[in-house]
Amino acid sequence: MSAGILFEPYRSASLNLKNRIVLAPMTRGRAGRERVPNDLMAEYYHQRSAAGLLITEATVISQQGIGWIDSPGIYTDEMVEGWRKVTHRLKPTGTPIFLQLWHCGRASHSDFHNGELPVSASAVKLNGDHIHTPLGNKPYETPRALSLEEIKATVADYREAARNAKEAGFSGVEVHGANGYLINQFLESRTNLREDHYGGSVENRFRFFREVIEAILEVWAPEQVGARISPNGVFNDMGSDDFRETYLYAAQELNKLIKGYLHIMDGLAFGFHERGEAMTLAEFRPVYQGTIIGNCGYTKETAEQRISEGNADLIAFGRPFITNPDLPERLKNDLPLNPADDMSLWYTPGPEGYTDYAPIGSPASAEA
C-alpha cells in the first residue's frame, strides 16, 4: 500500500510540515461567555496535532466582531493568556498553528451588542431562518453600514488582534475573508452597495481586505500570513453574479501581499455555484503562485488527485477531523472513519462531542 502524496512532507518559504493535511478552522463554541480559550481547547488541538498544519476556529478580533455564542476572542490580555495554553501545549509536537482572525459583520445580532445593530459594508439584511443569540433564536436584523472612521478603527482592531496572536505564540495568522463574514461582505457586490471608495468596482470592494492585510503585515512577515476565500460560497446568504471576476482579482492581489498561503473553499463536493459553474483550484493556480490549500468535501482520493495535478499543495479537512482526532493515521492506513453526521454536540459546552472521540486502536475506541 502506497501512502500517497498527501502524507509527504511539505516545505515552502514559511511552512515546514510533516504532511499535507490541514485541520480546517471550525467554530466549536467551547470558550465560554468570557470567550477565553481554556485547557479543554488546548486538549482538542493537541489531539489533532498529527496534521501538518492546524488552523484555529474563527476568533473574533473585537467585541464588535462577535456573532456566535461562546466563540473565542483575541482582544484582551486574558484571551491572549488562554490561547498561550493552546500554543504551549502544541509546542512539543512541532505542528505549526495559525490563528484565524474573524469579524462576523452582519452575521450577528443586537443581542450580542447591548442592543446595538450589527455592522456591515452596507445596510443589506441577511436572508436566513434565524440566528442563535444569547437570548434564543432571533430573526436577522438589517445591519448598519460602517462609517469611514469606523472602517479605520476596524482595520486597527485587526492589527491589534494580529499583535495579540504573536504574543500568544502562534506560528502565523489567517485572515477570514470567506463565508459571508465582514471582509466577504465588503468584497461581494451582493452585500456591498457603497458609493464611496470602498464600493462599486472590484478594486474598491477589495480595498477593505487589502487594508486589513496591510495592517497585519505591520506585525507579521508576509510568509506568516494566510487568507481564506470562498468563491463558490452561498453560506450566510452570499453569492454574487460577478463572483468569478471578484475572486480572481482578489487572488491576484493577495498574491502580491501575502506569502503564507491562500486557503480556498473551492466546493469540490458540489461542482456548482447558484450563479454559474463553480470555480476550481485550477483557475487559481496561475493567479496565486504561493501555497494553495483546498477545502470543502475532500476525501483522501480527491485530495491526492488535486495535489498530484499541481492545483493544490495542501488539503484542509473539517468535519471528518471533528469525529476522528487521528484522521491522518486513519487516512494513511485506509482505516474506517467515525461518521460526522450527528451535529447535536458540536457546539455544546464541555468535552462531550469535542474531546471524547478516541483514536482507533485505543481501549475506548474498541468499546465504542
C-alpha positions in Angstrom: 0.0 0.0 0.0 1.4 3.3 -1.1 1.0 6.1 1.5 0.5 8.7 -1.2 1.5 12.4 -1.7 -0.9 13.6 0.9 1.4 12.1 3.6 4.6 13.5 2.2 6.3 16.5 4.0 5.7 19.9 2.6 8.2 22.8 2.7 7.8 26.4 1.5 9.3 29.8 2.5 7.1 29.8 5.6 5.9 26.2 6.2 7.8 23.1 7.2 5.1 20.5 7.5 5.3 16.7 8.3 2.4 16.1 5.9 -0.1 17.9 3.6 -3.1 17.5 5.8 -4.6 20.7 7.4 -7.1 20.9 10.3 -9.7 23.3 8.9 -10.9 26.1 11.1 -14.2 25.1 12.7 -16.2 27.0 15.2 -16.9 24.8 18.3 -18.2 27.2 21.0 -16.1 26.0 23.9 -14.6 29.3 25.1 -17.5 30.2 27.4 -19.2 33.5 28.0 -15.9 35.3 28.5 -14.5 34.0 25.2 -11.3 32.9 26.9 -9.6 29.8 25.5 -9.1 27.1 28.1 -7.5 23.7 28.9 -10.2 21.8 27.1 -9.5 23.7 23.9 -5.8 23.0 24.3 -6.6 19.3 24.5 -8.8 19.5 21.4 -6.0 20.9 19.3 -3.3 18.7 20.8 -5.4 15.6 19.9 -5.4 16.7 16.2 -1.7 17.6 16.1 -0.8 14.8 13.7 -2.0 17.2 10.9 0.8 19.0 9.1 -0.8 22.4 9.9 -3.6 23.5 12.4 -5.8 26.5 11.8 -7.8 27.5 14.8 -11.5 28.1 14.9 -12.6 31.6 13.9 -11.6 34.0 16.6 -13.2 37.4 17.0 -10.9 40.5 16.8 -13.1 42.7 18.9 -16.4 42.9 20.8 -18.0 44.4 17.6 -17.0 41.3 15.7 -18.9 38.9 17.9 -21.8 36.9 16.3 -21.5 33.4 17.7 -22.2 32.0 21.2 -19.1 31.1 23.2 -16.6 31.6 20.4 -13.1 32.7 21.4 -11.6 36.1 21.1 -8.1 37.7 20.8 -8.7 41.2 22.1 -8.0 41.0 25.8 -5.0 40.0 27.9 -7.0 37.1 29.4 -7.7 35.8 25.9 -4.0 36.0 24.9 -3.1 34.0 28.1 -5.8 31.5 27.2 -4.5 31.0 23.7 -1.0 30.7 25.1 -2.2 27.5 26.8 -3.0 26.1 23.4 0.3 27.1 21.7 2.3 25.9 24.7 0.6 22.5 24.6 1.3 22.1 20.9 5.0 23.2 21.0 6.4 19.7 21.7 4.5 18.3 18.7 6.3 20.6 16.2 3.0 21.2 14.5 2.5 24.9 13.5 -0.8 26.6 14.3 -2.3 29.7 12.7 -4.9 31.8 14.4 -7.9 32.7 12.2 -9.0 36.3 12.6 -12.7 36.9 12.4 -15.3 39.7 12.3 -18.9 38.5 11.8 -20.3 41.7 10.4 -24.0 41.4 9.6 -24.0 37.7 10.5 -24.7 38.8 14.1 -27.5 40.3 16.2 -28.1 43.2 18.6 -28.3 40.7 21.4 -24.6 40.3 21.2 -24.0 44.1 21.2 -26.1 45.5 24.1 -29.0 46.3 21.7 -26.8 48.0 19.0 -27.3 46.8 15.5 -24.6 44.6 13.9 -22.4 46.3 11.2 -21.6 45.6 7.6 -20.4 47.2 4.4 -23.9 48.3 3.6 -27.4 48.0 5.2 -28.3 44.8 3.5 -30.1 42.2 5.6 -29.0 38.6 5.7 -31.9 36.4 4.4 -31.9 33.4 6.7 -34.2 31.5 9.0 -32.7 32.8 12.3 -29.6 33.4 14.3 -28.7 31.8 17.7 -28.2 34.6 20.2 -27.6 34.6 24.0 -31.3 35.2 24.3 -32.5 32.5 22.0 -33.2 32.2 18.3 -34.0 35.5 16.7 -34.6 36.8 13.1 -31.7 38.5 11.4 -31.7 42.3 11.5 -30.8 44.9 8.9 -27.2 45.9 9.8 -25.8 49.4 9.9 -23.2 50.4 7.3 -19.8 51.2 8.8 -18.7 54.8 8.5 -15.2 55.7 7.1 -13.9 56.3 10.6 -15.3 53.0 11.8 -13.6 51.2 8.9 -10.3 52.7 10.0 -11.0 51.6 13.6 -11.9 48.1 12.5 -8.6 47.8 10.5 -6.8 48.9 13.7 -8.7 46.1 15.6 -7.3 43.6 13.1 -3.8 45.0 13.6 -4.1 44.7 17.4 -5.5 41.2 17.1 -2.5 40.2 15.0 -0.2 41.6 17.7 -2.0 39.6 20.3 -1.8 36.5 18.2 2.0 36.9 18.0 2.1 37.5 21.8 0.1 34.3 22.3 2.7 32.2 20.5 1.1 31.4 17.2 3.0 30.5 14.0 1.0 32.9 11.9 -2.5 34.2 11.3 -5.2 33.5 8.7 -7.5 36.4 7.7 -11.0 35.1 7.4 -12.3 36.6 4.1 -14.9 33.9 3.4 -18.3 32.5 4.3 -20.3 35.7 4.4 -18.5 37.5 7.3 -17.4 41.1 7.3 -14.5 41.1 4.9 -16.6 38.9 2.5 -19.4 41.4 2.9 -17.2 44.2 1.6 -15.8 42.0 -1.2 -19.0 40.9 -2.8 -21.3 43.1 -4.9 -24.4 41.4 -3.4 -23.7 42.9 0.1 -21.5 46.0 -0.8 -23.7 48.8 -2.2 -21.4 51.6 -1.0 -20.8 54.6 -3.2 -17.5 55.7 -1.7 -14.1 54.3 -2.4 -14.9 51.0 -0.6 -17.7 50.2 -3.1 -18.6 49.9 -6.7 -15.6 48.4 -8.7 -14.0 45.2 -7.7 -10.8 47.2 -6.9 -12.8 49.3 -4.4 -14.6 46.3 -2.9 -11.3 44.6 -2.3 -9.9 47.8 -0.5 -11.0 46.8 3.0 -9.5 43.3 2.6 -6.3 45.0 1.4 -6.1 47.4 4.3 -6.7 44.6 6.8 -3.8 42.6 5.3 -1.5 45.6 5.1 -2.2 46.4 8.8 -1.4 42.8 9.8 1.8 42.9 7.7 3.0 45.6 10.1 3.1 42.8 12.7 3.8 39.6 10.8 6.0 38.8 7.9 4.2 38.0 4.6 5.3 34.4 4.9 3.3 34.1 8.2 0.0 35.4 6.8 -2.6 33.4 5.1 -6.1 34.3 3.8 -9.3 32.3 3.3 -11.8 32.9 0.5 -15.0 31.2 -0.6 -15.5 31.8 -4.3 -18.4 29.3 -4.6 -19.9 30.1 -1.2 -23.6 30.8 -0.6 -23.4 30.4 3.2 -24.8 33.4 5.1 -26.8 34.5 2.0 -23.8 35.2 -0.2 -23.1 34.7 -3.9 -22.8 37.4 -6.5 -23.2 37.4 -10.2 -19.7 38.7 -10.7 -18.1 36.0 -8.4 -15.6 34.8 -10.9 -14.2 38.3 -11.7 -14.2 39.2 -8.0 -12.3 36.2 -6.7 -9.7 36.0 -9.4 -9.0 39.7 -8.8 -8.8 39.0 -5.0 -6.4 36.1 -5.5 -4.2 38.2 -7.9 -3.9 40.9 -5.3 -3.4 38.6 -2.4 -0.5 37.0 -4.4 1.2 40.4 -4.2 0.6 40.8 -0.5 1.0 37.5 1.4 3.3 34.5 1.0 1.9 32.2 3.7 -1.0 30.6 1.8 -4.3 31.1 0.1 -7.0 28.9 1.6 -9.8 28.3 -0.9 -13.2 26.9 -0.2 -13.5 25.5 -3.7 -16.6 23.4 -3.1 -15.2 20.3 -4.8 -18.1 18.3 -3.3 -20.7 20.3 -5.1 -19.4 21.3 -8.5 -21.7 24.2 -9.0 -22.4 27.8 -7.9 -26.0 29.0 -7.9 -24.9 31.7 -10.4 -22.8 29.6 -12.7 -20.2 26.8 -13.0 -18.2 26.6 -9.8 -14.7 27.9 -9.7 -11.9 25.3 -9.4 -8.4 25.4 -7.9 -7.1 25.1 -11.4 -8.4 28.6 -12.1 -6.5 30.0 -9.1 -3.1 28.3 -9.6 -1.9 30.6 -12.4 -3.1 33.7 -10.3 -1.7 32.8 -6.9 1.8 31.4 -7.1 2.3 30.5 -3.4 0.9 27.7 -1.3 -2.7 26.8 -2.0 -4.9 25.0 0.4 -8.0 23.3 -1.0 -11.0 22.8 1.2 -14.6 21.6 1.1 -15.8 18.0 0.9 -12.4 16.3 0.1 -11.8 12.6 0.5 -8.3 11.0 0.6 -8.6 10.2 -3.1 -9.8 13.6 -4.3 -7.2 15.3 -2.1 -4.4 13.3 -3.6 -5.7 13.9 -7.0 -5.8 17.7 -6.5 -2.2 17.8 -5.2 -0.9 15.4 -7.9 -2.5 17.6 -10.6 -0.5 20.5 -9.1 -3.5 22.6 -8.3 -3.2 22.4 -4.5 -0.3 22.0 -2.2 -2.3 21.2 1.0 -5.8 20.0 1.7 -7.9 21.0 4.7 -10.3 18.6 6.3 -13.1 19.8 8.5 -16.0 17.6 9.7 -14.0 14.3 9.5 -11.5 15.8 11.9 -14.2 16.5 14.5 -15.0 12.8 15.0 -11.6 11.4 14.1 -8.8 13.2 16.0 -6.3 10.8 14.5 -7.6 11.4 10.9 -4.1 11.4 9.3 -3.4 7.9 10.6 -6.8 6.7 9.5 -6.4 8.1 6.0 -2.9 6.8 5.6 -3.8 3.3 6.6 -7.3 3.2 5.0 -8.9 2.7 8.3 -12.6 3.3 8.9 -13.8 6.8 9.9 -16.3 7.6 12.6 -19.3 9.3 10.9 -19.7 13.0 11.2 -23.4 13.3 10.7 -24.6 13.9 14.3 -24.2 17.6 14.9 -26.1 17.7 18.2 -23.0 18.1 20.4 -20.8 20.1 18.0 -21.4 23.5 19.7 -22.3 22.4 23.2 -20.2 23.2 26.3 -17.9 20.5 27.8 -15.9 17.6 26.4 -18.7 15.5 25.0 -18.7 15.7 21.2 -15.4 17.6 21.4 -12.5 15.8 23.0 -14.1 12.4 23.7 -13.5 10.8 20.3 -11.0 8.0 20.9 -8.2 7.3 18.4 -8.5 4.0 16.6 -7.0 1.0 18.4 -7.4 2.6 21.9 -9.5 0.7 24.5 -12.1 3.4 24.4 -12.3 3.0 20.6 -12.7 -0.7 20.9 -15.6 -0.2 23.3 -17.4 2.2 21.1 
